[in-house]
Amino acid sequence: PERDFTAKVEATGLEPGTTYYYRFSFGAMNSPIGRTRTAPEGNRDRLRFAVCSCASYAHGFFHGYRRIAERADLDAVIFLGDYIYEYATGRYGNVRSYDPAHEILTLDDYRRRYRHYRLDRDLQEVHRQHPFISTWDDHESADNAYRDGASNHKLAEGAWMDRVLAASTAYREWMPIREVLEEGRLRLFRTLRYGNLVDLVVLDTRLWARDMQASGPSDPTLTDASRTLTGTQQESWLFEQLGSSTAQWKVVCQQVMMAQQPFVLNTDQWDGYPAQRTRIFNFLADGPRNDVVILTGDIHSSWASDLTPNPTDAASYTPASGEGSLAVEFICPGITSPGLGMSIDRLIRPQ
């Protein structure tokens, strides 16, 4: 009961690059047979990952998970956040109802929400078939969360850190992750190595040390060089991981859009933390080109972007040669969460 009746086993002595089948037994009862795959070692010329995020139970059915479960050729599923949503029934989407029906605030609430999600057969099946590499975004706690609060958390709902503790406790109980704690907090940033082909560098741009979002383009804190999405500890760690990696590809798995939206400012994305993004771009500019890929979720739509400090300056960027491009970013759509509700070309083109 102290773990919400969840169980977690860390298997040892497994061979690299191998598919394994497993099940759990208790008395005369046996679980369905699960399937997983270990990461390879040494030389590897091919890997295949599914990348997904943003599963609003209230907005529809999890057909996307079912299609991923049907793929037998995947090494893992990379999940980039918003595995659950915290809202009350009818608050955001009305296709399916939540349990509990109210907005979740307490440990019991968050545990019930994970239990309710896991009743979904498509979600059960994708976990049965594939290993998950997961990080959280905001809705695992509350919308537009940062280190000290969230836009969807009010003073009357209690202390923010109590809610974060409840949310992170349920997350580590229900999600297939190693439970690495640092100063009592769940540390999700980590590196997973897939032979010499890919290093997956997983970030926590949400709860570890994110400063509060700026209120808009006129907010003087917007350009404050000390404001970060990750905190200085994680930023230094990121540079160390990218700088020391000998893998052919460095793949950064993170939550919010890094590419610039020149004509619309979303301060919850990297646009709201331009000084830290500039430090990352400078680091990439000083290193080898064409080996860093950014994987992103959050905005429920598909994007592919070259990352460059001056995306609207044609003189500084020629796509055919790659000159000026420091990395590429791919943003995946949501499992069910709705898209932008507007034409993307209207969003990114000057009016």
N, C-alpha and C positions, 0 to 999 in steps of 0.2 A: 504493500500500500504506500510506502514512502516513495516509491518510484511510479506511482499510478499503474502498478501491475505490469509495467514494461520490463523486458529483460534484454540485456545486451551482452554478447559474447565476442571477444576479440580473438579470432582464430590465429594460431601461430603455426609455423612449420610448413607453410604453403609454398608451392612452386610458383615462380614468376610466369606471367603470360599464360595462365592456365584457367580454363573454365571449370568451376566447381558447382556441385549440386549439394543441397543440404536440407535438413528439416529439423524441427524441434519436437520432442516427445515428452509427454507427462502422463504417467500411468499408462492407460490403454489408449490415450489420445495422441494422434500424430498430426502435425501441421501439414499444409500443402508443401510440396517440394519447391524450394527456392533455387535460384541460379545466380551465380556471380562470376566475376572474372578478375583475376589479379593483374596488377600492372607488370609490364615486361621489363626486362633488364637488357643492357647491351644494345646492339644494333637493331634498329627497327625502321622500316621504310613506309609504314602505313599505320594510322590509327583512325578510329571513327568515334566521335562523341555526338550524342544528342544534347542540344542546349535549349533550356526552357526556363520559364519564370511565370509568375503572376497568375495564380489559379483562384479566381474568385468563384467560390462555390455558388453564390447567388446569381451569377450571370449565365450559368449554363452547365453543360455536361462535359466530362473530362475525356472526350474522344481523342484529344491530342495525346494523352497518356496511353490510351489503348493502342494508337498507331505506333508509338515508341516501343511499347511492350512487344509488339509483333515483329520488331526488328531484331534478328538474332546476330547481327554483325556489329554490334556496338561494344566498345570497350567500357563505356560508362555513360551515365547521364549527369550533365553538369546543370545544377539548379541554382539560379542566380537571385532568388529571393521572392518574397510574397507567396510562400507555400500555403499559408492560411491568410484570411482577412479577419480583422477584429470587429467588424461592424455588426449592428443589430439586424435582424431580419427586415428586409425592405428598405434599409438605409442606402444600400449601394447594390443594385440588382434585385430582381424579384422573380427569377425563374425557379429558384429553390430556396427553402427556408433553412435557417441555421439552428443548431443546438449548441449552447443555449441561445434563446431568441433575442436576448439583450446583448448590448456591446460587452465584450469580455474585458474584465479588469483584474480579477483575482486569479490565483493559481488554479483553483478549481475550475474557473471559467475557461482558462487557456487549455487545461487538460481536456475538458469536455469538447472544446472545439477541435482539437486534434483527433479525439476519438470519433467525432462525427465525420470529419474528413475521411478517416481511414475505413469507414463503412462503405465508401465508394469503391465499386469493384474494379473500375479502371485504374484507380490509384493503387489499389492492392496489387493489381497485375503488373504495373510497371515496376513496383518495388520487388515483386517476386522474380522478375526477369533480369534486373540490372542493378549493379552497384550505383549509388548516388554520390556525387561530390557536391556538397551544398554549402551555401552561405545564405544569410538572411538579408532582407531589406527592411522596409519600415513596417509593413502590415503584420509581420510576426509579433510586433509590439503595438504600434499605433502610427497612423498616417503622418508622414513627414517628420519622423522621429530624428532626434539628434541626441547628443550625450546627456543633456540636462532637461529634455522635455520633448514635446511633439505638438504639432498643430491640433491633433485630435486627442489631446489630453488636457482636461480642465482641473483647476484646483479642487473643485468639489469631488473629483474622482479619486482623491487621495494623493499620496506622495508618488512622484514619478519613479523614483528608484525602487519603490515597492512593486510597481507595475512591471518595470524592467526585470526585476528578479523573478517575478511570477512567469513572465513571458519566456525568459531564457531558461528557466528550470524546465518548463514543459517542452521547450525546443530540444534541449539535450536529452530529455527522456525519450521523446518520440522520433527523433531524427537519427539516421544511421551515420553518426559522426563519432570520432574519438572525443572524449570529454576532457579537453585540456583547459584547466583553470589557471588563471594568473591573477593573483590578488583577489581571489574569490569570484572573478568574472570569467565567462566563457570566451576563450580566445579562438576565433574562427580563421584568422589569417594564418596561412600555412602554404607550403610548397609540396606538390606531389609530382614525382618524377616518373616519366614513362620512357625508360631507356634513354638513349641519346637523341631521341627525336623531339620530345616535348617536355618542358617543365611547366606544369600548371601552377601559377602563382595566384592564390585565392586571397581576396581582400575583404575586409569589413569596413565599408565606407559609411556605415550607418550609426552604430551604437558605441564603437570602441572609443572614439575620441572626436567625433564630428562636432564642430562648432555650430551654433545656431545659424539658420539660414538668414541671409540678408532680406530685408523687407521689399527691396526693389532696386531699380537702377540708380536711384538717388540716395540710397542708403550709404553713408560714408564708410561703413564697415566692409562694404563689398570688396574694396581693393586692399584691405588690411593684409599685409604679407604674413601675419601670424595666424590667420584663420585657415583651418584645414578641414578636409573631409576625413582624414585618416588619423591625425595626430602625428607628432614628430617621430615617435618611436616606430610606428608602422611605416611612415615614409622612408626612414632610414633603412628599415628592414627590406622594403620593396627595392630600393636601389641596390642593396647588398645582394638580393636574390637575382635581380636582372644582371648585375655586373659580374657575378661569379658563375652564372649558369653557362654550361658548355653544350647545352642542348641546341639542336638546330632551330627550334622554335621556342620562344618564350611566350606563353599564352596567359594573359592576366584576366582572371575571372572576377568581375566586380559588378556593382549594382546600377550605377546611374550614368547617363550619357556623358562621354568625355568630349566628343566633337562639339564645336561651337554652333549655336543657332544664332546667326548674326542679327536677326531682326526680331527675335522673341527671346526674352530673358526668363529662364526658369532657374531661380536661385537654389532649387533643391538639387540641381545637377552640377556638374563641374563648372558650368558657366557662373555659378554663384561663388566659386572659390578659385578665381583666375590666377592668383599668385602661386598657389600650390601647383596648379596645372602647368604654369610656365616653368616651374622648377622641374617637373617631370619631363616636359618637352626639351628643356635644356640638357637634362641627363641623357635622353634618347639621342639628341643631336651630337653628343660627345662620344657615343658608342657606335657599334656596328649598325648599319641600316638593314631594313627589310627582314628582321627576324622577330619582331614583337607584334602580337595580335591582342587586341582588347576585346573581350566578350562581355556584353552588357544586356540587362533586362529592363525592367521598370516601366517603360512607356508603351507597352502593348502594341508595338508596331515594328516593322522590319526596316533596318537602316544598314547601309554600308558606307563607311567614310574613310578617306585618307585623313590622318591626323597631321596637321601642320599649324604652325603658330599664326599664319596669316591666310586663312582659307578664302578670303574675298579678294586677295591681291594676286591677280593672274601672273604678274611678273615674278612672284616668288615661288610659284608652284606650276610645274608642268607634269601632268599625270602620266604622259607617255613615257617619260624618262624616270619617273619616281622622284625627281629633284624636288626637295622641299617636304616630301612626305616622310614623317618620322616613324609611323606605325599605321596599322589599319584597325578599324573598330567595326565589329558586327553586332548589331542589336537584334535580339530575337523578339517575336511577338509573344503575347500572353497565351497561356493555355485556354483561358476563358475570358480574362479581363478585357474590357472593350477598348477599341483603338482611340485615336485622338479626336474623332468626331469632326475632322476638318480635312481638307485636301492638304497633303504634306507639301506640295509645291507652293501653296499659299503661305505655308509656315516658313519656308526657307528662302523664298525669292523676295527681292525688294518690291514693295507695293508702288 
